[in-house]
Amino acid sequence: MSKITAIEPQQKNPQRVNIYLDGEFAFGLARFTAGWLKVGQELSEEKIAALQAEDANEMAYQKALHFLSYRPRSSAEVRQNLTKRGTPKALVEETVNRLQRAGLVNDQEFARAWVENRNTFQPRSKLALRMELRRKGLSDEIIQPVLDEQVDEEALAFEAARKYARRLAGLEWLEFRQKLSGFLARRGFSYTTLSPVVSEVWKETRTADDGGNLDDKD
């Protein structure tokens, strides 16, 4: 048995304390973990090991919460971040499971939020969205239902084309088609989707410019 002879706050991190056993520094703990400890208390080797394991769990959880504070993350992103920061594999999984139980990590909700954000600010095809979500570590079993539910490719292609067409004002048909087609292709839209969209947006643009008279494209 070892006796606690001092409990002192850490200078660089007031949320942690240093534990001294038998007059010597032994280990650091989060204040939350050390909350029930007091000077004069005796600790067994088993209890010390349990305290250190609990502290490691809490530190991993706090790291994950900090990572999540910037934006929503997929479970794979959380795993990758914790692993990069030296967290043991078993503890990584335990932390991710804890976050999932708390509703702080949910891959289905992450996929829905990602697609909704893209639809609103940077419309793109199902193919492009699928590739992005795969890079976030999501499986096709999660991705496909979200795409089926939230993505209307033709509508999104029109939205993206109309926004980009404002930059192409004054161009002739061939250059307009080339630039707008290239833009939509980079967003992942197939030729069969983008081709009629480009023609229709051209007509809309020329109608606005010419008061209803369409230029001959040929």
Sequence and secondary structure as in RCSB ss.txt:
>XXXX:A:sequence
MSKITAIEPQQKNPQRVNIYLDGEFAFGLARFTAGWLKVGQELSEEKIAALQAEDANEMAYQKALHFLSYRPRSS
AEVRQNLTKRGTPKALVEETVNRLQRAGLVNDQEFARAWVENRNTFQPRSKLALRMELRRKGLSDEIIQPVLDEQ
VDEEALAFEAARKYARRLAGLEWLEFRQKLSGFLARRGFSYTTLSPVVSEVWKETRTADDGGNLDDKD
>XXXX:A:secstr
 EEEEEEEE SS TTEEEEEETTEEEEEEETTTTTT  TT EE HHHHHHHHHHHHHHHHHHHHHHHHTTS   H
HHHHHHHHHTT  HHHHHHHHHHHHHTTS  HHHHHHHHHHHHHHHS   HHHHHHHHHHTT  HHHHHHHHHHH
  HHHHHHHHHHHHHGGGTT  HHHHHHHHHHHHHHTT  HHHHHHHHHHHHHHHHHHHHTT      
